[in-house]
Amino acid sequence: MKKLLVFILVSISAISVFGQYSQLQPGDTIKAGYPYRFPLLGAKAYEKGFDIPYPWGGMLNFFAAKQDIEITEIGVGLTDGVLPDIPLTDLGDLIEFGELNARVTSLNIRPDLWVLPFLDVYGIFGKTWAETTVELTYPVTMKTVAELSGTSYGFGLTGAGGLGKFFFVLDGNWVWTNMSNFKDPVKTKNFSFRIGKAFKLAKAPESNIALWAGAMRIKMGGVTEGSIGLYDLLPSETWDRRDEIVEQYWTWYDNEASLPQKVLADKILTPIMNKLGEADGSGMINYRIRKQPKQEWNMLIGGQYQFDKHHQFRVEAGVFGNRKSLLLSYNYRFGFKMKGGE
């Protein structure tokens, strides 16, 4: 089962990106004209005394998380040059899983632009490294850890504004992750909201500290399809234990399995077990899996230190839910002045 279930590695790889919280805060009346083309309507906000961030930015994010996953449907087939092809067979009513989780580490960049004082658009480009633990508990027992890497890309929108002395942020992004052995990229949709407050530092006019709390919801693409060689599918420890596993399978088959279970097992599990017992790793395993996070929502707490209007440093943790995460990021902001701007 090593790589058959590697889809869970990418289920949370996109959590590590969200829009910059708004620095739109009332300040002293500003007499100088606003020198940048973006954000649109920025000049009017500037004239009213709001200190808005530089429009362009680039964020570097480091992200680590652990997430449990549920499998609601699993279909397996076999293509072999000797045996007749076995079409996809739904094994959801036959096999059972125990521990099933993924640990993900990712590094990504997120260029962005404040199009309006309250609306930020951004892109996502990153690399993901992941490790998954998969435990099969029925009809045989097996536990393995798989490692995989992939690339992600996507885009997002952030809406931000103020409510009295507090700021609020609504963020949504769509991320596609390419992983080996997958027919199509895995799509992930993320939505989050945050409410917080920024505290100015008296001795540094351009510096502040912002603290916030919120929540995040993650929804993955429901179906993953692909193919992998039987030899690559099963870890080396499984091949080393093949006699034990095959004996366990036939003990279940002869003494415990019902007639409907035997009919289902004979379609796909028995041919695979025969190959395992013969140490025959030939053939391709075809699979179709429907999955979802065990818990879609989790809470967030975070903070940001703005050294000046160019440099910001952020930390955010995902807590009080099945998904635990840590985000560290650095953001650099800048602007292109309009012709004639000071």
C-alpha positions in Angstrom: 0.0 0.0 0.0 3.0 2.3 0.0 2.3 4.5 -3.0 -1.3 3.6 -3.7 -2.3 6.1 -1.0 0.3 8.8 -1.5 -2.5 11.2 -2.4 -2.8 12.1 1.2 0.7 13.7 1.0 -0.7 16.6 -0.9 -3.9 17.1 0.9 -2.6 20.0 3.0 0.3 21.3 1.0 -1.6 24.4 0.1 -2.4 25.5 3.6 0.8 27.5 3.8 -0.5 30.5 1.8 -2.9 33.2 2.6 -3.3 36.9 1.8 -1.4 39.6 3.6 -3.5 41.2 6.4 -4.4 44.8 5.5 -2.2 47.6 6.9 -5.0 50.0 6.1 -5.1 52.0 9.3 -6.2 55.6 10.0 -3.3 57.9 10.7 -2.5 61.6 10.6 -3.7 63.6 7.6 -1.2 63.2 4.8 -0.5 66.1 2.6 1.8 64.6 0.0 0.1 63.0 -3.1 0.0 59.2 -3.4 2.8 58.2 -5.8 1.7 54.7 -6.9 -0.7 53.5 -9.5 -1.9 50.6 -7.3 -4.0 50.0 -5.5 -6.7 51.6 -7.5 -8.5 54.2 -5.2 -5.3 54.2 -3.1 -5.0 57.9 -3.6 -8.4 58.6 -2.1 -7.6 56.4 0.9 -4.3 58.1 1.3 -5.9 61.5 1.3 -8.2 60.5 4.1 -5.2 59.7 6.3 -5.0 55.9 5.8 -1.5 54.3 5.9 -1.8 51.6 3.2 0.9 49.0 2.4 3.1 49.1 -0.7 1.1 47.6 -3.5 3.5 44.9 -4.7 5.0 42.1 -2.6 6.7 38.8 -2.5 6.3 36.3 0.4 8.5 33.4 1.2 6.7 30.7 3.3 7.9 27.7 5.2 5.1 25.4 6.3 4.8 22.2 8.2 1.6 20.3 9.1 0.1 16.9 10.1 -3.4 15.9 8.9 -5.5 12.8 9.2 -7.3 11.6 6.1 -10.4 9.5 5.5 -10.8 7.2 2.5 -14.5 6.9 1.4 -13.9 4.8 -1.8 -11.0 2.8 -3.1 -11.0 0.9 -6.4 -8.1 -1.3 -7.5 -7.4 -3.0 -10.8 -4.5 -5.0 -12.3 -2.9 -4.9 -15.8 -0.5 -7.7 -16.5 1.0 -9.1 -19.8 0.2 -12.7 -18.8 -3.1 -12.5 -16.9 -6.2 -11.0 -18.4 -6.6 -7.4 -17.3 -8.6 -6.9 -14.1 -10.8 -3.8 -14.2 -11.2 -1.4 -11.2 -12.9 -3.2 -8.4 -14.4 -1.3 -5.4 -12.8 -2.6 -2.2 -14.4 -0.1 0.2 -16.6 -2.8 1.8 -13.7 -5.3 2.2 -10.5 -3.6 3.4 -10.1 -1.5 6.5 -7.6 1.1 7.5 -6.1 2.1 10.8 -3.7 5.0 11.2 -3.8 7.2 8.1 -2.1 10.5 8.2 0.3 12.8 6.4 3.2 15.0 7.5 3.9 17.8 5.0 6.7 20.3 4.7 6.6 22.9 1.9 8.5 25.9 0.7 6.7 28.3 -1.6 6.7 31.9 -2.9 3.7 34.1 -3.2 3.9 37.2 -5.4 0.9 39.5 -4.8 -0.6 42.9 -5.7 -3.1 45.0 -3.8 -5.5 45.8 -6.7 -7.8 47.8 -4.4 -7.1 49.0 -0.9 -9.3 46.1 0.4 -8.5 43.5 -2.3 -5.2 41.6 -2.8 -4.6 39.0 -5.6 -1.7 36.6 -5.5 -0.1 33.6 -7.1 1.4 30.4 -5.5 4.4 28.5 -6.6 6.0 25.9 -4.4 7.8 22.6 -3.6 6.3 20.0 -1.2 8.0 17.2 0.7 5.7 14.7 2.5 5.6 11.6 4.6 2.6 9.5 5.1 1.8 6.6 7.5 -0.6 4.0 6.1 -1.9 1.1 8.2 -4.0 -1.7 6.7 -5.9 -3.6 9.4 -8.2 -6.0 7.4 -8.0 -8.5 5.9 -4.3 -8.4 6.5 -2.2 -6.2 8.8 0.5 -4.0 7.3 2.0 -0.6 8.2 4.3 1.5 6.0 5.7 5.0 5.7 6.0 6.5 2.2 7.9 9.6 1.2 7.1 11.8 -1.9 7.7 15.2 -3.3 5.9 17.4 -5.8 5.2 20.9 -7.1 2.3 23.2 -6.5 0.8 26.2 -8.3 -2.3 28.3 -7.8 -3.8 31.7 -7.1 -5.9 33.4 -4.4 -7.8 36.5 -3.3 -7.7 38.3 0.0 -10.3 40.8 1.2 -9.4 43.0 4.2 -10.8 45.9 6.1 -11.3 47.5 9.4 -13.9 47.2 12.1 -13.4 49.8 14.8 -9.9 49.2 16.2 -9.7 45.8 14.7 -8.9 44.4 11.2 -10.5 41.4 9.5 -9.3 39.3 6.6 -11.1 36.9 4.4 -9.0 34.7 2.1 -9.6 32.0 -0.5 -7.2 30.2 -2.7 -7.1 27.3 -5.2 -4.0 25.1 -5.5 -3.1 22.3 -7.9 -0.3 19.9 -6.9 1.5 17.6 -9.4 2.7 14.3 -7.8 4.2 11.2 -9.5 1.9 8.3 -10.4 -1.2 10.6 -10.5 -3.1 11.0 -13.7 -4.2 14.6 -12.9 -3.1 17.3 -10.4 -4.8 17.2 -7.0 -6.9 20.3 -6.5 -7.3 21.9 -3.1 -9.6 24.8 -2.1 -8.9 26.7 1.1 -11.0 29.3 2.8 -10.0 31.2 6.0 -10.9 34.2 8.1 -9.0 36.2 10.7 -9.8 39.0 13.1 -7.0 40.9 14.8 -5.5 44.1 16.0 -2.3 46.0 15.1 -0.2 47.8 17.7 2.0 50.7 16.7 5.4 51.1 18.2 5.9 54.6 19.5 9.7 54.8 18.7 9.3 53.4 15.2 6.5 55.0 13.2 6.6 52.4 10.4 6.8 49.4 12.7 3.9 47.6 14.3 2.9 44.2 15.8 -0.3 42.5 14.7 -2.0 39.6 16.5 -5.0 37.7 15.2 -7.2 34.6 15.6 -9.3 32.8 13.1 -10.2 29.5 11.4 -9.5 27.7 8.1 -11.4 25.2 6.0 -9.7 22.9 3.5 -11.6 20.9 0.8 -9.7 18.6 -1.5 -10.5 17.3 -4.9 -12.6 14.2 -4.3 -11.0 11.6 -6.7 -7.5 10.6 -7.4 -6.6 8.2 -10.2 -3.3 6.7 -11.4 -1.2 3.6 -12.0 1.9 2.2 -10.4 4.0 -1.0 -10.8 3.2 -3.7 -8.3 6.9 -3.9 -7.3 7.0 -0.2 -6.5 3.6 -0.3 -4.8 4.7 -2.5 -1.9 7.6 -1.5 0.4 10.6 -3.8 0.7 9.5 -4.8 4.2 6.3 -6.2 2.7 8.3 -8.3 0.2 10.5 -9.5 3.1 7.3 -10.5 5.0 5.5 -11.9 2.0 5.2 -15.5 3.4 3.7 -14.2 6.7 1.3 -11.8 4.9 0.1 -14.5 2.3 -0.4 -17.0 5.1 -2.5 -14.4 7.0 -4.5 -13.7 3.9 -5.4 -17.4 3.3 -6.2 -17.9 7.0 -8.7 -15.1 6.7 -10.0 -16.4 3.4 -10.5 -20.0 4.6 -11.8 -19.4 8.1 -13.4 -15.9 8.3 -14.4 -14.5 4.9 -18.0 -14.8 3.9 -19.0 -15.9 0.4 -19.6 -12.3 -0.8 -16.2 -11.4 0.6 -14.5 -14.3 -1.2 -16.2 -13.4 -4.5 -14.9 -9.8 -4.1 -11.5 -10.8 -3.0 -11.0 -13.3 -5.9 -11.5 -10.4 -8.3 -8.3 -8.6 -7.3 -6.9 -9.4 -3.9 -6.2 -13.1 -4.6 -4.3 -12.4 -7.9 -2.2 -9.8 -6.0 -1.5 -12.2 -3.1 -0.5 -14.9 -5.5 2.0 -12.6 -7.1 3.3 -11.6 -3.7 3.7 -15.2 -2.6 5.7 -15.9 -5.8 7.8 -12.7 -5.4 6.5 -11.6 -8.7 6.5 -7.8 -8.9 5.3 -7.6 -12.6 2.1 -5.9 -13.6 0.6 -2.4 -13.0 -1.8 -1.6 -10.3 -4.5 0.9 -11.4 -6.3 2.8 -8.7 -9.2 5.2 -8.1 -9.5 6.8 -4.6 -12.0 9.2 -3.1 -10.8 10.9 0.0 -11.4 13.8 2.3 -9.7 15.4 5.4 -10.9 13.8 8.6 -11.7 17.3 9.8 -12.1 20.2 7.4 -11.9 23.1 9.9 -9.3 24.1 12.5 -8.5 27.2 14.4 -5.6 29.6 13.8 -3.6 32.0 16.0 -0.8 34.2 14.6 1.1 37.3 14.7 3.3 39.6 12.5 6.1 42.0 13.2 6.5 44.8 10.7 10.0 46.1 10.8 9.1 48.8 8.3 6.8 49.1 5.3 9.2 47.0 3.3 9.8 44.0 5.6 7.3 41.9 7.6 7.9 38.6 9.5 5.0 36.3 10.4 4.2 33.2 12.4 0.9 31.3 12.5 -0.1 28.0 14.1 -3.1 25.8 13.4 -4.5 24.5 16.7 -7.6 23.0 18.3 -8.4 20.6 15.5 -7.3 17.4 13.9 -4.9 19.4 11.6 -1.8 20.9 13.4 0.3 23.3 11.4 3.1 25.9 11.7 3.7 28.7 9.2 6.8 31.0 9.1 7.0 33.6 6.5 8.9 36.7 5.3 7.2 39.4 3.2 9.0 42.1 1.2 6.8 44.9 -0.2 7.6 47.6 -2.8 5.9 50.0 -5.2 6.5 51.4 -8.7 5.9 55.1 -8.7 3.8 56.8 -11.4 5.6 59.0 -13.9 6.3 62.3 -12.1 5.6 60.8 -8.7 7.9 61.8 -5.8 
